[in-house]
Amino acid sequence: MKKTILFTLIALALVSCKKDTKKQEDLSKSPVEVSEEMTPSNVEKEEPIEKKSASILKKELTNKGYKIFDYVDEKTQDTVLMQQYFMVFLKKGPIRSQNEEEAAALQKAHLEHLGRMYDEGYADISGPFGDDGDIRGVTIYNVPTLKMADSLANLDPMVKAERLVIEVHPWWAAKGFPLR
């Protein structure tokens, strides 16, 4: 079972990387309440970027509320567009006393949640860490605000059950660059 779960998360991780300036400390003290306008079905999804020029993509992302900046790569002379994403660390939570059956059901619901976030375009990559430390995994959310990333991460059944807790950090990456 553990190998199946690990394989599923690794498969999500191999596929591949949205913002707000609210301070992290505020979020860790009190989780953001999920409102109707922040649910996945109501958040505008991003279109594929392969066929768009940097200027068009820049305008679209700015209009949707994303934080971005660009620079010219000295070597290639290409314009590189940087976008703010949100890295969510999934950490051991205070309630880890579920029996094996409850833990398995939570794990299944957790993987379904992560799969849904990926399928609907809100998370670009997720995966567990390979050790048994306090930080259990990571998800990179591609949403325009920290509040949205926090809300979506808090929808995770493992987080709701307090088996996991989240820690959200803004993170910058070049738009459209693949993992390798």
N, C-alpha and C positions, 0 to 999 in steps of 0.2 A: 504494500500500500504506500509506504514512504517513497519508494522508487517511482511509482506512478505519479504521485503528487509532485515530487521533485522534477520529473521529466516534463510534466505539464507546465510548471512554472518556468523551467529553462526554455521550453518552446516559446512561451510568451516573451521571455527575455530576449530571445534571438531576433525577434521581429523589429523593433526599435521605437523619441523625445518630444501650458498657457499661463495670474500675477496680481498683486495688491501690495500696498506698503504697510499694512497692519503688522505690528510687531509680533514676533513669534511668542514672546512671553505672554501676551494677552491670550493667544490661542491655547496655550498649554494650561492656563488657569481655568478657562471655561470654554468648552467646545462650542463652535458656531451652531446655532440651531438651523436646520435645513428648512428653507422656505420653498414654496412652490416654484418660484422663478429660478431656483438653483438646482432643480432636479435634472438628471441627465436628459430626459426627454424634452426639456425646454431650453437647453443650451445650444446655441447655434454651432454646428459642426464645421470644421475646417475642410476645405477642398484640397485635393492633392496639389503639391507645389511644383512638380516636375516641369510643367509647361508654362509657368508664369515667370515674367521678368522680375528682377529684384525690386524695381520701382512699383510694379503692380502689387506684388506680394507685400511690400512694405506698407503701401496705402491700405490694403485690405486688413492686415493685422492691426494697424493703428486704429482703423475704424471700428474694429471689434474689441478694442480696449487692451490689446497686448502691449507690453513694454518691449521695445526693440531698439537696436542701434545697428549701424553697419560700418564697415571699413573696407578698404581696398587691400587685398593680399598683394604684398610687394612682389612675390615670386610669380604669381599667375596673372596679376592685374585684374582678377575677378573681384566683384563686390561680394563680400561675405555678410550675410544678414544674421545677426545674433538675436535670439529671442529668449525671454525669461520663461522658464518652466518652473514646476514646483516638485522638489524631491521630497517624498514622504517616506520617512523611516518608520517601519513597523517594529515596535519594541515590545518586550514581554510586559504584559499587563498585570494588575494586582490580583486578578481572579484566574488562577490556573488549576483549580481543583475539580474541573469537570471530569466525569468518568470517561472511560475509553470511547463509549458509544456517543456521548455528548460531544467530545472533542472531535471525533470523526465527522459528525454531522456539521459541526462548526467549520471544520476544514473544507468540507465539500461546498458549503455555502460561501465561504471565503473565496475559494477558487472560482465559483460561479460569479461572484461580485467582480473579481479582478478581470475575468474573461469579458464580462459585460462592459466594464470600463474601457477595455481595449477595443472590443467590437464597436462600441459607440463613439470611439475616437477621443475619449477623455484621458486615457492613460496610454502612453506610448511604449512603456516597458515595465515589467514587474519581475521580481524574482527573489528567492530566498538567499540568505547568506549561507556559506558552506560550513560554518562553525556553530557551536551551541551557545553563542553569546547572547547578551541582552537585546541586541538589535537583530531581529529575526529576518527582515527582508526590506526591500525598497520598491517603491512605485514612483515613476516619473509622470506627473500629470501635465497635460498639454491643454490648460484652461487659462483664461485671461486674468483671473484674480486668485490671490491666496485664499480668500474666503470660499471660493468655489472648490479649490483643491481640498481645503479642510473639510468642507461639507461632504464632498464625494467620498473622501477617505473615511469619514465618520459613519458612512452608510454601510461599511464593511461589517458583516455579522460578527466577526472576531473582535472588532473594536466595540461594537454594541454590547457584546457579552463581557467586555473588559479583559478578555484573554490577551488582547493586544492593545497597545496605546500608540498614538501617532505623534510624530514630530515632523513638522513641515518647514522646509527651507526653500527660499527662492534660489533658482539655479539657472545660469546662462549657458546656452549652447548654440552652435551654428545651426541655423534652420536648414533642414534637409540633409545634413551630413549623416551617413550611415555608421552603424557600429562596425568595427572590424577587429 
